[in-house]
Amino acid sequence: MHEPIEIEGDFNKGVRISVLLVSKNFTQFNTVLRSISDTCSCKDVVEILVKIDSESGETRKYIRALRRSRFNFKILCYPSFQGYRDTFLFLNDLARLSYGELLMPLDTHAVILSGDWVSALLETRDMFKDNVYAIHMRVNHMHLDQSPCPVITKEWRDVLGCYSPFHGADGWVTLLAKRLNRFVSNDITQSIKFCHSPGLHDPNETSSTQVIIDKIEEYLPKFKKAILDGGGIYCPDESRKNLRRRK
């Protein structure tokens, strides 16, 4: 795992939500950061972790912007490798460095327009004894069942040791959470408004999704053990219809 080049804040005191950002464009990142700051009801419980490309030459801009935001933050800076297809690896590095109870990935195409997302996320804690679940954060113009930035808990991350083992991390989390009957939302999370402009898309996305569906069964035993050990009830959805991505 890569080590952060810049750390600011006291991460051992009070951090409950980790926002994970993979950025390839400072201007877009700054727009997202402002939206996070403008809608954040309590910065003391939030940390921001950012992965930037070492080729960008804009490291100092990111540091200045994050310092101005007054969030706790960490920055990872290393090569872009395969770019978009390696986004899941970048998220995994950020997830391993996070201190929050809840991990919220955002890409630089997702801007939070309104809503108290801090309270919304924290309200979901202890819905399950084991706290192994993912959260559906709706995006306003897409299908209501789709969630391009599903939030996971630290307990979910600890089961896998990462955010996602596959390219197409949002799809992986969404499909697996549905299979486990652990894809939750509440009235508050559904009231939050995102504006998600189209980003990059993999031309092999359909075949990639099928690979993810086929692999999900391999991971169920890990989740079964974690849920039962945590005092929860393991009751997966046996219907494969929930594992089909809607068009």
Buried (B, 14 or more C-beta within 10 A) or exposed (E): EBEBBBBBBEBEEBBBBBBBBBBBBBEBBBBBBBBBBEBBEEBBBBBBBBBBBEEBEBBEBBBEBBEEBEBBBBBBBBEBEEEBBBBBBBBBBBBBBBBBBBBBBBBBBBBBEEBBBBEBBBBBEEEBEBBBBBBBBBBEEEEEEBBBBBBBBBBBBEBBEBBBBBBBBBBBBBBBBBBBBBBBBBEBBBEBBBEBEEEEEEEEEEEBBEEBBEBBEEBBEEBBEBBEEBEBEBEBBEEEEBBEBEE
